[in-house]
Amino acid sequence: MPDKIDVYGIGNVLMDILVRVEEQDIVDLGLSKGTMHLTDGEERDKIVEFVRNHEAVYSCGGSAPNTTITLSSLGIPSGLSGKIGHDDFGRKYNARLAEHGVSSFLAEGNGDTGSSVIMVTPDSERTMNTSLCINSEYSVDNINPEAIRQADYFFFTGYMWDTPSQKAALLKAIEIAKEAGTKIVFDAADPFAVRRAEGEFHKLIEEHFDIVLANAEEARIMFNGEDPQTAVDHLAGICDIAIVKDGSRGSIVKSGSEKYIIPVNRVEAVDTTGAGDIYAAGFIYGLCKKWDLQKSGLFASYLASQIVTFTGAQFSTDAASRINAALADGSWDFTK
């Protein structure tokens, strides 16, 4: 574990179970395509039973974990806080973090480690069905104040706003970060998460957050149906750096009078799972390297384009090596 981490992330720790499905399967299961569903009880059992009859790929996941693991694989000292159970999934998760060089601040408790069944349709869109399990019990006692104070950036997503215990912990972590001068990076993460927050995110952004990422739909919800260009202008008016991702149309980065339209690096997408998480990793990487906003946005777009070319939300060791080589020789810049 390094003496100091650059990025401290808090997130739901989930064992990902990825399965390829047809459009009709989504309809038959009564799911809303392209979103994240919190499942439990009978609904979860129905989805798990469905997965048993299909070939599935198991890996470590979760939104903030995807981001911190990617940063670590690119040489940015990063740590992850979350909650796991005393079970096989929890042990495997900690081992995986060690393999990636991520500093583990995971707390353990009596309960099951969370999981997420990710259904990928032929158009590469993903529909997530998440069982938080012990994640919902993440509390103030589980944060590491000193790690937050020493980090340059504190990162979390809207997915951590689903239970009173999680919210209390995040509010405390935000308070510690503000007092220490640690920059707060927030990714809205999912339209449903923004709707569930009922305006809380807007107030927190205005009062506390430094860097905010949102996709076009999340931005429209926050700013009452405005188009991405107008939404990013308003978002940049209440935080230091605003990023709005608009799918195949690229992304927009704005800070003060600076505004950049970031193009998409065109590739053949296989699976869009985790693309937003990896975009966030790319942008934070640029910040850690003291790059300007345009360069950080371009690398974020490049990195997101690489993750969608294969199944899963994290880079393999070989893929990470290729990206590090591209960073070394500058070939990652797809605009040249």
C-alpha positions, 0 to 999 in steps of 0.5 A: 500500500503506498504512503499516499493515494491520489484518489480515494473512492467510495462505492458499492462493491459488487460481484458482476455477473454478465450475461448476453440476452435478447431484446425480448428477454428484457421485456419478458423480465419486466425490466427497463432497458439501459438502466440500473435496477435495485433488486431484492427478494422475488425479483432477484430470485427470478433474475438469478434463475434466468441467469442459471440457464445462460452462459455468464462471465463473473468479475469484480465490479461496481461503478466507483470500483471500476474507476479506481481499479482503472486508475490504479492500472494506469499508475495512479495510486488509488484506494477504494472504500466499501463494504463486503461480507465474510464470504467467498465473493468478498475474499475474491474481491479483496484479492482482485484489488491487490492484483490491481495495486488498489489500496483496500479500505474495504470494511467487512461485516456480517452479510452477503457481498453485493452482486450485479447481473448485467444483461447485454442486448445485441446492440451492446446496451446494458441493463443492470440488476443490482442486489446491494446486500451489505453495501446498504449498511455502509456507514460513517464508521467505514470511511477512512478520514485520514486517507480522504485528507491525504488524497488529492481527489475524493470520488463517488457516484450517485449510486451511493445515495440509496440508503440513509446509512450510505448518505450519512457516510458520504455527507461525512466524507464530503465534510472531511474532504472540504475541510482538507481541500481534497477535490470532490469528483462526483459522477451522477452515474444513472438517471434513476439515481438522479430521480431518486435523489429528488434535487439533493444532488443539485444542492450538493453540487452547488455547495460542495462538489468541484468536478461533476460528470453526468450523461445527457439524460442525467443533466436533463433531469437536473436542469428540467429538460434542457439540452446538453449544451445548455445543461453543461453551461448551467452545471458549470455555473455551480461547480468548477468543472462540468462534463456532460456525456452525450453518447455517440455525439461526444462530450462537453467539458466546461470550466468558467469561460473554457468550453470544449466539445470532445469527439468520440473515438469511433470503434466497434462496440461489443459491450458498453458496460462501465463506459461511463466509469472508465470515462471518469477514470480517464478524466481524473487521470488527466487531472492527476497528471495536471493536463488541461481540460481538453486533453483530459477530455480527449483521453477520457473519450479514448479510454471509454472507447477502449473498454467497449471493444470487449466484454466487461467493465475493467481492462485485462492486464494485457489491455492495460499494458497496451494503454500504458504504452499508448500513453508513453508514445502519445498514440492514444490521441485519436485526433492526430 
